[in-house]
Amino acid sequence: MTTPLGKIEKPAAEEFKQSKKLYFVPLIFSSDKAPEDYKKMVVLYWQQVSEQLSKLEGQIGSIKRIYHETIEQSGDDGLKQIEKINAGSYQIVKSKCENDAVLEPFESKELLAETMDWERCIFSGLTSQKVAKQISEFYFEASKKRAELLSGKITETLKDEEVGLLFIQEGHQLQFPDDIEVFSVFPPALDDLHRWFREPQKQDEGAKNS
């Protein structure tokens, strides 16, 4: 079950006491070459995520376990991985770990690499429909296995009455059992980012600067 954050109004802690809780934060990326207006929106997005997570922790429970897409290591090694790929999520994860949250090893390095390689093949401009179909099948098979693995790791490691924090891109295929209550963190800046990507001129500008 997924509950959008915007619909949470002073929930009683007792209501969620017996279930596992998971705060889902969509991963948003940026780079030094990105357009300035986009970079400003990303900074605002992560500020709003941090604020909304603080509200959730005050209303429902403090974060005990953290799961981050593409990260296969735990502890300081995992933090270093996050720092290299996403400054926004890194600051949040670092802060939560300093307050006794545990960064869990999440990905299978081999399965993640396989999924990413098949995805690169799909976007490489294949000319054979037969080859494209086969590669798409390989990609979806690897993606399904990866989603099952990630869902399973959360199910196995998140204990009763604990709260977890998940950073993963929108459109993920993860499925969770009924005993995990999922709260989606969708701050206002996320809508602004969605609109930015829907504007063709912005996409062209981003492509030129990537």
Backbone bond lengths (Angstrom), bond angles and torsions (degrees), N, CA, C in turn:
res aa  C-N    CA-C-N  psi(-1)  N-CA   C-N-CA  omega(-1)  CA-C   N-CA-C  phi
1 M - - - 1.464 - - 1.514 109.24 -
2 T 1.340 116.73 133.96 1.456 121.63 -178.49 1.517 110.23 -117.02
3 T 1.323 116.83 130.64 1.455 122.09 179.69 1.519 109.48 -116.19
4 P 1.358 118.83 115.04 1.467 119.96 176.05 1.515 109.84 -62.52
5 L 1.332 116.68 139.47 1.462 120.40 -176.62 1.518 111.56 -59.86
6 G 1.324 116.96 -35.32 1.447 120.24 -177.49 1.511 114.17 -61.85
7 K 1.328 116.69 -17.58 1.460 120.72 -178.47 1.525 113.00 -96.16
8 I 1.325 117.61 -0.07 1.455 120.53 -178.71 1.521 109.04 -87.81
9 E 1.320 117.25 120.67 1.455 121.59 178.69 1.526 109.56 -128.19
10 K 1.343 114.63 97.90 1.451 121.98 178.40 1.532 112.89 46.77
11 P 1.330 119.00 58.87 1.459 120.64 179.48 1.523 110.92 -66.80
12 A 1.304 116.28 145.51 1.457 120.69 177.55 1.519 109.23 -75.48
13 A 1.325 117.00 132.70 1.461 121.12 -177.87 1.518 111.08 -58.96
14 E 1.344 117.20 -33.71 1.466 121.05 -178.12 1.527 111.37 -62.78
15 E 1.340 116.66 -27.44 1.457 120.92 -177.32 1.511 111.77 -63.08
16 F 1.342 117.44 -30.69 1.458 121.97 -175.84 1.521 113.09 -110.12
17 K 1.317 117.82 5.93 1.460 121.27 -171.07 1.518 113.08 -60.07
18 Q 1.317 118.20 -37.64 1.450 120.67 -173.42 1.532 113.59 -90.48
19 S 1.299 118.36 -2.48 1.462 119.75 -176.83 1.523 111.20 -110.94
20 K 1.328 114.91 161.22 1.460 120.86 171.03 1.525 107.42 -80.97
21 K 1.313 117.06 141.15 1.453 121.55 -179.50 1.523 110.19 -117.23
22 L 1.325 115.92 144.00 1.459 120.74 179.87 1.524 109.04 -138.82
23 Y 1.346 116.38 120.48 1.455 121.38 176.02 1.527 107.98 -92.09
24 F 1.322 116.73 119.72 1.465 121.69 -178.67 1.519 110.40 -100.50
25 V 1.346 116.25 121.82 1.463 122.46 178.26 1.526 108.86 -116.81
26 P 1.337 118.59 118.94 1.466 120.46 176.72 1.519 111.08 -63.45
27 L 1.304 116.89 132.70 1.468 121.58 178.75 1.525 109.90 -78.68
28 I 1.309 116.11 125.72 1.452 122.83 176.06 1.529 107.84 -120.09
29 F 1.320 116.41 130.87 1.456 120.69 -176.54 1.526 111.71 -110.43
30 S 1.326 115.39 156.86 1.452 121.67 174.25 1.527 107.88 -145.40
31 S 1.327 115.58 177.89 1.470 120.85 177.59 1.516 108.93 -155.93
32 D 1.316 116.00 167.15 1.465 120.61 179.91 1.526 111.72 -63.36
33 K 1.330 116.91 -26.81 1.463 121.43 -177.56 1.528 113.10 -87.35
34 A 1.317 117.66 -4.83 1.465 120.87 -178.43 1.528 110.61 -68.40
35 P 1.346 118.16 153.54 1.470 121.19 176.56 1.523 111.13 -58.12
36 E 1.320 116.60 148.09 1.462 121.75 -174.87 1.528 112.46 -61.79
37 D 1.337 117.95 -40.01 1.464 118.99 -179.04 1.525 111.06 -65.90
38 Y 1.319 115.73 -35.19 1.469 119.70 177.31 1.528 110.40 -66.75
39 K 1.334 116.91 -45.09 1.464 120.23 -179.12 1.528 111.22 -60.66
40 K 1.330 116.97 -37.74 1.461 120.30 178.61 1.527 111.02 -65.33
41 M 1.332 116.62 -40.01 1.461 120.06 178.51 1.529 111.56 -65.73
42 V 1.320 116.58 -36.99 1.462 120.42 179.01 1.529 110.61 -66.14
43 V 1.333 116.94 -42.65 1.469 120.53 177.16 1.525 110.33 -60.18
44 L 1.333 116.87 -44.59 1.467 121.03 178.46 1.518 110.76 -64.04
45 Y 1.325 116.48 -39.41 1.469 120.63 179.07 1.524 110.99 -56.96
46 W 1.327 116.43 -49.48 1.466 119.06 -176.77 1.527 111.65 -69.44
47 Q 1.323 117.56 -30.34 1.465 119.76 174.31 1.527 110.28 -63.69
48 Q 1.329 116.63 -43.71 1.460 121.17 -179.61 1.521 111.39 -68.68
49 V 1.325 117.03 -36.73 1.469 120.39 176.05 1.519 110.18 -59.69
50 S 1.336 116.33 -47.10 1.458 121.08 -179.79 1.524 111.30 -59.42
51 E 1.333 116.36 -42.73 1.465 120.68 179.87 1.532 111.14 -65.13
52 Q 1.316 116.96 -43.23 1.458 119.68 -177.61 1.526 111.93 -71.47
53 L 1.328 116.67 -32.89 1.464 119.31 175.13 1.529 110.59 -64.61
54 S 1.323 116.82 -39.60 1.465 120.58 178.22 1.534 110.40 -61.55
55 K 1.329 116.10 -40.91 1.465 119.58 177.83 1.523 111.21 -64.45
56 L 1.312 116.06 -43.05 1.461 119.68 178.78 1.521 111.67 -61.94
57 E 1.315 116.23 -43.12 1.464 119.40 -179.97 1.523 110.67 -62.83
58 G 1.325 117.17 -36.85 1.459 120.14 178.84 1.513 112.78 -70.29
59 Q 1.331 116.57 -30.50 1.459 120.66 -177.15 1.528 113.81 -90.69
60 I 1.327 116.00 -35.47 1.466 119.51 -170.31 1.518 113.85 -117.90
61 G 1.324 116.94 -42.27 1.460 118.33 -179.78 1.513 112.41 161.66
62 S 1.331 116.17 152.78 1.463 122.12 -178.98 1.523 110.99 -76.91
63 I 1.314 115.36 147.59 1.463 122.04 -178.41 1.526 110.39 -72.64
64 K 1.328 115.37 129.86 1.469 121.09 179.93 1.521 112.53 -111.26
65 R 1.340 116.86 -31.06 1.471 120.27 -177.79 1.526 109.67 -134.51
66 I 1.344 115.92 141.50 1.457 121.41 -177.66 1.526 109.63 -123.25
67 Y 1.326 114.73 136.05 1.471 122.50 179.29 1.530 107.82 -125.65
68 H 1.322 117.36 126.97 1.469 121.19 -175.07 1.522 109.59 -130.05
69 E 1.324 115.22 125.79 1.465 121.19 178.55 1.526 111.35 -54.63
70 T 1.326 116.20 140.78 1.475 128.45 178.99 1.525 113.88 74.71
71 I 1.329 118.54 -0.64 1.465 121.29 -177.65 1.532 110.00 -100.65
72 E 1.331 115.71 119.58 1.470 119.53 -178.52 1.523 112.71 -106.90
73 Q 1.338 116.93 -1.08 1.460 120.29 -179.69 1.528 110.65 -114.35
74 S 1.321 115.81 162.89 1.463 121.35 -179.96 1.527 110.09 -111.74
75 G 1.336 115.64 176.57 1.460 120.91 173.24 1.518 114.10 58.52
76 D 1.333 115.86 -146.00 1.466 122.12 -177.03 1.524 112.44 -62.02
77 D 1.336 117.12 -36.04 1.468 119.79 179.15 1.530 110.60 -64.47
78 G 1.320 116.37 -41.02 1.453 119.98 177.50 1.521 111.80 -66.03
79 L 1.330 116.51 -39.85 1.458 120.74 177.89 1.526 111.51 -60.77
80 K 1.320 116.74 -40.04 1.461 120.66 178.72 1.528 110.52 -64.22
81 Q 1.330 116.72 -36.86 1.460 120.29 176.81 1.527 110.44 -62.65
82 I 1.327 116.22 -45.99 1.468 120.73 -178.65 1.524 110.70 -63.82
83 E 1.325 117.01 -40.67 1.466 121.52 -178.70 1.523 110.85 -58.71
84 K 1.317 117.47 -33.51 1.461 121.62 -178.06 1.527 112.82 -73.89
85 I 1.341 117.14 -26.42 1.462 118.76 -172.11 1.522 114.33 -109.81
86 N 1.347 118.16 -23.27 1.460 118.18 -175.45 1.527 110.95 -156.14
87 A 1.332 116.02 104.75 1.468 120.46 -177.79 1.520 111.98 -65.77
88 G 1.329 117.14 -35.31 1.463 120.51 -177.69 1.510 113.44 -66.40
89 S 1.334 116.82 -52.05 1.463 119.22 179.51 1.526 110.77 -68.92
90 Y 1.330 117.22 -30.31 1.472 120.51 179.93 1.519 111.06 -60.34
91 Q 1.323 117.56 -45.94 1.454 120.60 -178.57 1.531 111.41 -61.25
92 I 1.317 116.43 -38.65 1.470 120.16 179.74 1.523 110.35 -70.21
93 V 1.321 116.91 -46.55 1.470 120.35 -179.29 1.521 110.46 -62.22
94 K 1.323 116.84 -43.69 1.465 121.15 179.78 1.529 110.33 -59.19
95 S 1.333 116.04 -44.62 1.467 120.46 -179.59 1.525 111.45 -63.42
96 K 1.329 116.78 -42.92 1.467 119.97 -178.54 1.528 111.03 -68.97
97 C 1.328 116.96 -37.37 1.472 119.79 178.50 1.520 111.03 -66.50
98 E 1.338 116.44 -32.47 1.470 119.75 176.46 1.522 111.27 -68.96
99 N 1.335 116.36 -16.09 1.466 121.62 176.59 1.531 111.52 -107.14
100 D 1.342 114.45 31.51 1.472 122.80 170.79 1.524 115.23 79.53
101 A 1.332 119.35 10.73 1.460 119.77 171.72 1.529 108.68 -75.16
102 V 1.322 116.72 154.84 1.465 122.45 -178.23 1.522 109.47 -112.39
103 L 1.333 116.70 125.39 1.457 121.30 174.08 1.522 108.15 -83.08
104 E 1.334 115.95 114.53 1.457 120.93 -176.28 1.529 111.15 -86.85
105 P 1.347 117.84 144.08 1.471 119.42 170.02 1.527 107.75 -66.24
106 F 1.323 117.55 128.29 1.456 119.72 -167.60 1.530 113.90 -114.97
107 E 1.314 116.71 -51.18 1.459 120.56 -172.77 1.538 112.55 -90.44
108 S 1.323 114.88 157.75 1.456 122.04 163.49 1.523 106.48 -93.03
109 K 1.322 117.23 119.10 1.463 121.04 -175.66 1.520 111.39 -56.87
110 E 1.325 117.12 -43.39 1.458 121.03 -177.53 1.524 111.60 -68.25
111 L 1.334 116.83 -43.98 1.461 120.50 -178.16 1.526 110.94 -69.12
112 L 1.319 117.21 -37.39 1.461 120.70 176.52 1.527 110.19 -63.50
113 A 1.329 117.27 -44.79 1.462 121.26 179.66 1.525 111.03 -62.82
114 E 1.325 116.33 -40.92 1.464 120.11 179.29 1.531 110.90 -62.24
115 T 1.331 116.09 -46.09 1.463 120.40 -179.74 1.526 111.10 -61.76
116 M 1.318 116.59 -44.40 1.466 120.43 -179.02 1.521 111.64 -66.74
117 D 1.328 117.36 -37.07 1.462 119.90 179.92 1.529 111.44 -67.39
118 W 1.331 117.18 -41.55 1.465 119.74 177.65 1.527 110.23 -64.21
119 E 1.344 116.38 -37.70 1.465 119.95 178.56 1.531 110.52 -64.03
120 R 1.323 116.96 -41.25 1.464 120.45 177.90 1.536 110.45 -61.64
121 C 1.311 115.83 -38.84 1.472 119.67 179.08 1.527 110.81 -62.88
122 I 1.331 116.58 -41.04 1.468 121.03 -179.55 1.518 110.78 -59.40
123 F 1.341 117.25 -39.58 1.465 121.53 -175.94 1.530 113.14 -94.00
124 S 1.316 116.58 13.21 1.467 119.62 -177.14 1.518 113.37 -87.42
125 G 1.335 117.80 -1.84 1.462 120.57 178.70 1.513 113.27 83.69
126 L 1.317 117.14 51.70 1.457 122.06 -179.75 1.529 110.84 -69.10
127 T 1.323 116.47 144.63 1.469 120.66 -179.01 1.526 112.73 -102.72
128 S 1.315 117.74 -21.66 1.462 121.59 -179.76 1.526 110.41 -91.93
129 Q 1.333 117.10 122.20 1.464 120.67 178.16 1.520 111.32 -64.97
130 K 1.329 116.69 -34.42 1.464 120.98 179.29 1.532 110.44 -63.59
131 V 1.326 115.53 -46.62 1.465 119.93 179.35 1.522 110.64 -65.78
132 A 1.343 116.54 -42.06 1.459 120.61 179.43 1.520 111.37 -60.25
133 K 1.333 116.37 -41.22 1.464 120.58 179.41 1.527 110.75 -64.70
134 Q 1.323 116.48 -43.70 1.470 120.34 -179.38 1.524 111.02 -64.25
135 I 1.319 116.10 -43.75 1.465 119.93 -179.65 1.520 110.78 -65.22
136 S 1.347 117.26 -38.79 1.464 120.85 177.34 1.522 110.84 -61.67
137 E 1.319 116.84 -40.00 1.463 121.11 178.43 1.526 110.69 -65.03
138 F 1.336 116.32 -41.46 1.464 120.42 178.19 1.533 110.23 -63.62
139 Y 1.347 115.41 -41.06 1.458 120.14 -179.57 1.527 111.77 -63.89
140 F 1.326 116.70 -47.50 1.457 119.96 -178.66 1.532 111.87 -67.15
141 E 1.316 116.76 -33.12 1.472 120.04 176.04 1.527 110.54 -65.88
142 A 1.334 116.55 -45.63 1.471 120.78 178.91 1.525 110.60 -65.72
143 S 1.333 117.16 -39.77 1.467 121.11 179.10 1.524 111.02 -63.61
144 K 1.307 116.57 -40.03 1.463 120.62 179.42 1.523 110.79 -64.73
145 K 1.331 116.61 -44.37 1.462 120.92 178.69 1.528 110.59 -62.44
146 R 1.323 115.62 -40.88 1.465 119.99 -179.95 1.527 110.68 -65.01
147 A 1.322 116.88 -44.34 1.465 120.49 179.90 1.527 110.66 -61.92
148 E 1.321 116.87 -40.74 1.467 120.96 178.65 1.522 110.55 -64.80
149 L 1.328 116.11 -39.93 1.466 120.45 179.04 1.526 111.05 -63.86
150 L 1.341 116.89 -47.45 1.462 120.72 -177.77 1.523 111.24 -65.38
151 S 1.332 116.51 -43.29 1.465 119.94 177.49 1.524 110.47 -60.53
152 G 1.327 115.47 -42.01 1.454 120.27 -179.09 1.518 112.59 -64.44
153 K 1.328 116.85 -37.69 1.471 119.70 179.96 1.522 111.08 -65.24
154 I 1.342 116.17 -39.88 1.462 118.74 177.57 1.517 110.53 -66.54
155 T 1.314 116.64 -44.99 1.462 121.07 -179.85 1.522 111.98 -59.58
156 E 1.332 115.99 -38.85 1.465 120.67 -176.34 1.532 112.87 -76.91
157 T 1.323 117.24 -36.42 1.466 119.59 -172.09 1.524 114.27 -94.72
158 L 1.337 118.15 -25.91 1.461 121.04 -178.93 1.530 108.97 -80.62
159 K 1.314 116.08 114.05 1.462 121.60 -174.31 1.532 111.70 -84.65
160 D 1.326 115.37 165.97 1.465 121.17 178.18 1.524 110.48 -55.69
161 E 1.338 115.25 134.89 1.463 124.41 178.20 1.528 113.54 71.01
162 E 1.347 118.00 2.70 1.459 120.13 177.69 1.530 110.80 -86.18
163 V 1.331 114.78 160.86 1.462 122.38 176.90 1.529 108.82 -116.34
164 G 1.328 115.65 130.45 1.453 120.78 177.33 1.520 110.86 -114.01
165 L 1.321 116.35 160.87 1.458 123.04 178.38 1.525 108.11 -127.15
166 L 1.328 116.20 121.71 1.463 121.73 -176.71 1.527 110.81 -115.17
167 F 1.340 116.00 123.64 1.460 122.19 172.57 1.523 107.86 -107.27
168 I 1.327 116.15 115.55 1.461 120.28 179.31 1.523 108.07 -157.21
169 Q 1.323 116.98 153.47 1.447 120.78 -177.47 1.533 111.25 -68.40
170 E 1.323 115.19 152.06 1.455 120.26 176.02 1.528 109.31 -61.67
171 G 1.324 115.81 152.77 1.449 120.19 -179.20 1.515 113.59 85.40
172 H 1.319 117.09 8.91 1.468 120.38 178.47 1.536 110.47 -63.97
173 Q 1.314 116.13 159.62 1.462 121.54 -177.06 1.530 112.66 -105.46
174 L 1.315 117.39 15.17 1.460 119.72 -176.19 1.527 111.25 -68.58
175 Q 1.334 115.34 137.73 1.458 123.08 176.01 1.526 108.67 -121.74
176 F 1.338 116.09 141.79 1.457 120.15 -176.91 1.527 110.79 -126.28
177 P 1.337 116.91 150.08 1.469 120.41 177.17 1.521 111.12 -68.22
178 D 1.326 115.62 167.42 1.463 120.95 -174.93 1.525 113.68 -65.86
179 D 1.338 118.08 -18.49 1.466 118.66 -177.80 1.529 112.51 -84.16
180 I 1.336 117.66 3.41 1.461 121.14 174.87 1.524 108.44 -109.83
181 E 1.332 116.40 116.65 1.456 122.49 177.09 1.521 108.26 -91.34
182 V 1.340 116.77 118.76 1.461 121.92 -176.07 1.523 110.62 -101.72
183 F 1.329 116.18 127.54 1.463 122.65 177.84 1.527 108.30 -113.37
184 S 1.320 116.70 115.44 1.459 121.48 -178.13 1.523 110.74 -86.19
185 V 1.318 116.32 126.50 1.464 122.15 179.80 1.528 108.14 -95.56
186 F 1.329 116.55 102.20 1.464 122.63 -178.19 1.526 109.21 -121.26
187 P 1.332 118.92 83.30 1.472 121.04 -178.98 1.528 110.98 -70.18
188 P 1.342 117.83 161.84 1.474 121.46 -178.79 1.525 113.76 -54.20
189 A 1.320 117.89 -34.59 1.464 120.66 -178.13 1.526 112.36 -63.07
190 L 1.327 117.52 -22.32 1.466 120.06 178.71 1.527 110.51 -65.77
191 D 1.326 117.38 -39.22 1.464 120.67 176.50 1.525 110.66 -62.87
192 D 1.330 116.45 -39.46 1.464 120.17 178.14 1.531 110.93 -62.85
193 L 1.314 116.34 -39.92 1.467 120.60 178.42 1.522 110.89 -66.70
194 H 1.321 117.07 -40.07 1.461 120.28 177.39 1.527 110.64 -60.92
195 R 1.330 115.98 -44.08 1.466 119.85 179.45 1.527 110.39 -64.20
196 W 1.332 116.92 -38.70 1.467 121.09 179.38 1.526 110.65 -58.60
197 F 1.329 116.32 -43.71 1.463 119.91 -178.53 1.527 112.76 -72.31
198 R 1.332 116.89 -20.45 1.461 119.48 178.57 1.536 112.41 -81.48
199 E 1.322 117.47 -10.84 1.452 120.99 179.66 1.530 109.54 -88.88
200 P 1.336 117.84 114.50 1.477 121.04 -174.59 1.520 113.68 -55.04
201 Q 1.337 117.74 -39.53 1.462 119.15 -177.79 1.520 111.19 -66.02
202 K 1.328 116.94 -32.16 1.461 120.02 177.81 1.522 110.29 -69.30
203 Q 1.329 116.39 -41.01 1.456 120.31 179.11 1.533 110.32 -62.31
204 D 1.361 116.04 -42.57 1.460 119.38 179.78 1.533 110.82 -63.43
205 E 1.337 115.72 -41.05 1.456 119.80 179.81 1.515 110.89 -64.76
206 G 1.339 115.86 -40.97 1.466 119.96 179.00 1.507 111.31 -64.89
207 A 1.337 116.99 -38.50 1.462 120.52 -179.78 1.521 111.21 -65.27
208 K 1.361 116.40 -39.10 1.451 120.21 179.92 1.523 112.43 -65.90
209 N 1.343 115.61 -29.00 1.469 120.65 -176.42 1.515 113.46 -97.13
210 S 1.318 116.70 0.21 1.473 119.38 -177.77 1.529 110.48 -86.04
